[in-house]
């Protein structure tokens, strides 16, 4: 017996190449489909993560509201440092609110379908709140000098 190799005919090598190509194509298609399904599926933990982040957004909003109240409390105070600290704390809390809202928007559960629609509506209202709160801080800052003069005059 000889160990001589029998050369493949051009037809059989094309057939083998077609079979191998077909198998590779099926594997690639399977991986792509599996990847898409895995990305499209929102798990319970994705919803829980979105809920946890929503709670952080709400806490940041509560903090911002309290900080605005602190500005109002220090509006007539003669302690300039306390007033400025309240203004700075409020601005920081509003930045924190925006940051937490952005993280919420990045949640997998809120990137598609109904979750995305509801988040967009929520985020629009939240953005309006943040804009109004920022405008309120600016208005209070503009009001403070006049308020201090009136307060000083009424004390006489």
Secondary structure, 3 states (H helix, E strand, C coil): CCCCCCCCCHHHHHHHHHHHHHHHHHHHHHHHHHHHHHHHCCCHHHHHHHHHHHHHHHHHHHHHHHHHHHHHHHCCCCCHHHHHHHHHHHHHHHHHHHHHHHHHHCCHHHCCHHHHHHHHHHHHHHHHHHHHHHHHHHHHHHHHHHHHHHHHHHHC
